[in-house]
Amino acid sequence: YPEVPEEEVETLVDSGELTAMTAIKMRVSGTHQALRNATAGIQDKYRDIRRLEQSVAELHQMFVELSFLVEAQGEMVEQIQYSVQQAKEYTAKAEKELLQARRNQKSAKARMFWITVILIIIAAIVLVPVFVTLLK
């Protein structure tokens, strides 16, 4: 067996306790077992490498999906930014229009006041002579 030192095998053969053929068989079967163990170790490492490869592929897929999500969110953020800018512009325009409406309202009130004053004066001019003649 591979664990048995070479000198011990030679001692057993020399003493006659072990034949040369048996020693060769022991060596071959030990080597065969060592090869099996080495093959099993290699197969284990191969399976581990395949699992690692699969994990790397899954990680790659996750990063691809993450990049799509980031890109989609980037577009959403840009759309939100555009909407906020539009709202800001509309608000500024509405503020200007409100100021103009206030000016127009003040102007209309002043115009109405003067029209009322003029109508009262005209009515007074027309009605005063009528009342004066009626009262006489």
C-alpha positions as CSV (number, residue, x, y, z in Angstrom):
1,Y,0.0,0.0,0.0
2,P,1.3,3.5,-0.6
3,E,1.4,4.3,3.1
4,V,3.8,1.4,3.7
5,P,7.4,2.7,3.2
6,E,9.5,1.1,0.5
7,E,12.1,-0.3,3.0
8,E,9.4,-2.1,5.0
9,V,8.0,-3.8,1.9
10,E,11.6,-4.9,0.9
11,T,12.2,-6.2,4.4
12,L,8.9,-8.3,4.2
13,V,9.9,-9.6,0.8
14,D,13.4,-10.5,1.9
15,S,12.1,-12.2,5.0
16,G,9.9,-14.4,2.9
17,E,6.7,-13.2,4.6
18,L,5.7,-11.4,1.5
19,T,6.2,-12.5,-2.1
20,A,7.4,-10.1,-4.8
21,M,4.1,-10.5,-6.7
22,T,2.1,-9.7,-3.6
23,A,4.3,-6.7,-3.0
24,I,3.7,-5.5,-6.6
25,K,-0.1,-6.1,-6.2
26,M,0.0,-4.1,-3.0
27,R,1.8,-1.3,-4.7
28,V,-0.5,-1.4,-7.8
29,S,-3.7,-1.6,-5.7
30,G,-2.4,1.3,-3.5
31,T,-1.5,3.3,-6.6
32,H,-5.0,2.5,-8.0
33,Q,-6.6,3.7,-4.8
34,A,-4.5,6.8,-4.8
35,L,-5.6,7.5,-8.4
36,R,-9.2,7.0,-7.4
37,N,-8.8,9.4,-4.5
38,A,-7.0,12.0,-6.8
39,T,-9.8,11.5,-9.4
40,A,-12.5,12.0,-6.8
41,G,-10.7,15.2,-5.6
42,I,-10.4,16.5,-9.1
43,Q,-14.1,15.8,-9.7
44,D,-15.0,17.6,-6.5
45,K,-12.9,20.6,-7.6
46,Y,-14.5,20.5,-11.0
47,R,-18.0,20.5,-9.4
48,D,-17.0,23.4,-7.2
49,I,-15.7,25.3,-10.2
50,R,-18.9,24.6,-12.1
51,R,-21.0,25.9,-9.1
52,L,-18.7,28.9,-9.0
53,E,-19.2,29.5,-12.7
54,Q,-23.0,29.2,-12.3
55,S,-22.8,31.7,-9.4
56,V,-20.8,34.1,-11.5
57,A,-23.3,33.8,-14.4
58,E,-26.2,34.5,-12.0
59,L,-24.3,37.4,-10.5
60,H,-23.7,38.7,-14.1
61,Q,-27.4,38.4,-14.8
62,M,-28.3,40.3,-11.7
63,F,-25.9,43.1,-12.7
64,V,-27.5,43.2,-16.2
65,E,-31.0,43.4,-14.6
66,L,-29.7,46.1,-12.2
67,S,-28.3,48.2,-15.0
68,F,-31.7,48.0,-16.8
69,L,-33.5,49.1,-13.6
70,V,-31.0,51.9,-13.1
71,E,-31.5,53.0,-16.7
72,A,-35.3,52.9,-16.4
73,Q,-35.2,54.8,-13.1
74,G,-32.9,57.3,-14.7
75,E,-35.5,57.9,-17.5
76,M,-38.2,58.2,-14.8
77,V,-36.1,60.8,-12.9
78,E,-35.5,62.7,-16.1
79,Q,-39.3,62.7,-16.8
80,I,-40.0,63.9,-13.3
81,Q,-37.4,66.6,-13.6
82,Y,-39.0,67.7,-16.9
83,S,-42.5,67.7,-15.3
84,V,-41.2,69.8,-12.4
85,Q,-39.6,72.3,-14.8
86,Q,-42.9,72.5,-16.7
87,A,-44.9,73.0,-13.5
88,K,-42.5,75.8,-12.5
89,E,-42.9,77.5,-15.9
90,Y,-46.7,77.2,-15.7
91,T,-46.7,78.6,-12.2
92,A,-44.7,81.6,-13.2
93,K,-47.0,82.2,-16.2
94,A,-50.1,81.8,-14.0
95,E,-48.7,84.3,-11.5
96,K,-48.2,86.9,-14.3
97,E,-51.7,86.3,-15.6
98,L,-53.1,86.7,-12.0
99,L,-51.3,90.1,-11.7
100,Q,-52.7,91.2,-15.0
101,A,-56.2,90.1,-14.0
102,R,-55.9,92.1,-10.8
103,R,-54.8,95.2,-12.8
104,N,-57.7,94.6,-15.2
105,Q,-60.2,94.3,-12.3
106,K,-59.0,97.5,-10.7
107,S,-59.2,99.3,-14.0
108,A,-62.7,97.9,-14.6
109,K,-63.8,99.0,-11.1
110,A,-62.5,102.5,-11.7
111,R,-64.2,102.7,-15.1
112,M,-67.5,101.5,-13.6
113,F,-67.1,104.2,-10.9
114,W,-66.6,107.0,-13.4
115,I,-69.4,105.7,-15.6
116,T,-71.8,105.7,-12.6
117,V,-70.7,109.2,-11.7
118,I,-71.3,110.4,-15.2
119,L,-74.7,108.8,-15.4
120,I,-75.7,110.3,-12.0
121,I,-74.5,113.7,-13.3
122,I,-76.5,113.3,-16.6
123,A,-79.5,112.1,-14.6
124,A,-79.2,115.1,-12.3
125,I,-78.9,117.5,-15.3
126,V,-82.0,115.9,-16.9
127,L,-84.1,115.4,-13.8
128,V,-83.4,118.6,-11.9
129,P,-85.2,120.8,-14.5
130,V,-88.1,118.3,-14.6
131,F,-88.5,118.4,-10.8
132,V,-88.1,122.2,-10.8
133,T,-91.0,122.5,-13.3
134,L,-93.1,120.0,-11.5
135,L,-92.7,121.7,-8.2
136,K,-93.7,125.1,-9.5
